[in-house]
Amino acid sequence: MKGLELAEKFYKEYGEKMIEESFSHIKQYLAIGLCGSGSECMGFDDAISRDHDFEPGFCIFLPDESIVSAREEFLLERAYAKLPKEFLGFTRSPLNPVGGNRHGVHRISNFFENKTGDKNGELTIKAWFFVSEQFLLEATNGKVFADHFGLFTEIREKLSYLPEDVRRKKLAGNLLVMAQAGQYNYARCLKRGEVGAAQLAVGEFASAALKVIFLLNKTYIPYYKWVFRALKDLEIFSHLGDDLVYLLSSANAETEARQKTELIEKIASQIIDELQRQALTRASSNSLEAHAYSVNDRIENAEIRNLHVMYAV
């Protein structure tokens, strides 16, 4: 059973009743669900995930104290802690009294401030560049089982994806990295006999390519541990997973180096086709560098457009 399913079942079995019986007077202000850090919130948990932090539990999100008092928050925390310690063969961990819990009661403002730096999810255009996409993903992942007040869902919707000019700036910089590392430096490093540097170039190319793929899908990229798992679910370019794994895992003998060079160009060509399909570039070149600058030129906000092309890398 997946963690999200376990969390929802636990809520439906015990949490919903607890709230209805003891907190019906503030129910209208509560949001309940499971989101944040942890593979279960991403839907990526498996048998290996169960060796730590896998348990029945959910989150109750509260608006500020002007709406739900600190005393009600305390009473909710105490009631949540008293829910059954075992459910469907899984055991709950005790809640940490000093905070840092993935489950239990949270203030909406604290949750979003911890993830994005702003309690209301109101990010300036510059701030969008500096908040990790993993944190933005944690702010918007998982599932909301109920949101009676609507505030939690409203903020999540504001954070659902990057502003278009920010996406384009990130695209431009990572396309340039792909061009420099893959289309240019990989072969040059091999000519000099710098096999280690060549493999680092491949790594830079693959990392930038993954970022570009997620940007083209308008989907936040998770951190490296989950990136290939998340790639499988994308609408565009999910098929490139095996090619990128080959680039990263193969050696650099003559035959493999030739295959890798051909693969780099094949990936670049497919990326260019998609850039053109999304009307992100006007360039007509096989070089990703030309398309990087073309994408940058099509940024509407002059301040963002005039930042260095690598600003968002």
Salt bridges, closest charged atoms under 4 A:
GLU8 OE1 - LYS143 NZ 2.89
GLU16 OE2 - LYS12 NZ 3.69
GLU20 OE1 - LYS27 NZ 2.63
ASP51 OD1 - HIS52 ND1 2.63
ASP53 OD2 - ARG102 NH1 3.80
GLU55 OE2 - HIS103 ND1 3.66
GLU72 OE2 - HIS25 NE2 2.96
GLU73 OE1 - ARG107 NH2 3.17
GLU122 OE2 - LYS158 NZ 2.75
GLU133 OE2 - LYS170 NZ 2.88
GLU138 OE1 - LYS115 NZ 2.66
GLU164 OE1 - ARG167 NE 2.98
GLU164 OE2 - ARG168 NE 2.75
ASP233 OD2 - ARG229 NH1 2.90
ASP243 OD2 - LYS266 NZ 2.95
GLU274 OE2 - ARG277 NH2 2.73
GLU303 OE2 - LYS126 NZ 3.56
